[in-house]
Amino acid sequence: MPESDKPNYLDPKTLQKISRLDLRARQVVEGFITGEHKSPYHGFAVEFATHREYVAGDDTRHIDWKVFARNDRYYIKEYEEETNLRCTVLLDCSRSMKYGEPGDTAGFSESGGMGKFDYAATAAACLAHLLQQQQDAVGLVTFDTGIRLNLPASTHPNHLKQLIHELELTEPDNRTDVDDVFRRLAEQIPKRGLIVLISDLFVDPEVLTASLRRFRAKRHEVVVLHTMHEDELTFPFQDNTLFKGMETDRQLLTEPRALRKAYLDAVDRFVHRVRKVCSGSGIDYVQASTATPLDAVLSGYLAFRQRTMMTVNRR
């Protein structure tokens, strides 16, 4: 097949046509790695190992200035790679995540492409695929008003297959209630690690703040992958439209062009508030539209890890 005729497997609309979730994840991860000049796996997590005296040519960013202040001599902080990173993916499977799925009339998509849950599940599978190739442990929790599935983090070779199988069996339903769910998970996740929350975050911001801070209090690093459908971000509706609540019984028949500006302003305020919640809690926030290629999502995740490492190295 000529190069120009090859499908772009990283495109959301192309990925939608690939029914097997494990194949989607493999296509995205392998395509992403092929495009990297350096291994994207290097240094997912690092920890302090020891000091040594500074010699000419050392990177001055690694100088421990606190030691210099005490001893008036330059010492370098040395780090070692931590090979047993534990990551838990928290995947929202509430009814609102069903928007855009084929055949769902309440969540009929104006712009087409992948539905929110389909996109979020594919992102979760990609992260799991990437982390397990790194030989790091990855687990999966699916939730709505309660914990539906809690698959503990593991590096076992068959674990990825089980994780993806569970994703394929999951059907979004019910409402979102993170308060009790995150309270329980903060106690159940045994070791400090990385928490990746994939959700549309349709919860009260105060509840979200308190819930996320429980993980930070347990010294987990937290990444929020805020998954929104392109329709939610652009409101492309033109003709008279019946809007149905995904997690309520409310309906509204209206001329959408009259609502567009007020709606987009409300979305901007909502996203700004969520970003502020995350920033104030030491949590990295990544917004992901269903129109965004998943290799870009992976790049954002890895950029977060690199920023974290650079911050550690400057201390």
Secondary structure, DSSP 8 states (H G I E B T S, - for coil): --GGGS--TTSHHHHHT---HHHHHHHHHHHHHHT-SS-TTTTSSEEEEEEEE--TTS-GGGB-HHHHHHHSS-EEEEEEE-S--EEEEEEE-SGGGGTT-TT-STT--SS-S--HHHHHHHHHHHHHHHHHHTT-EEEEEEESSSEEEEEEEE--TTHHHHHHHHHHH----S---HHHHHHHHHHH--S--EEEEEE---S-HHHHHHHHHHHHHTT-EEEEEEEE-HHHHH----S-EEEE-SSSS-EEEE-GGGTHHHHHHHHHHHHHHHHHHHHHTT-EEEEEETTS-HHHHHHHHHHHHHHHHHHHHH-
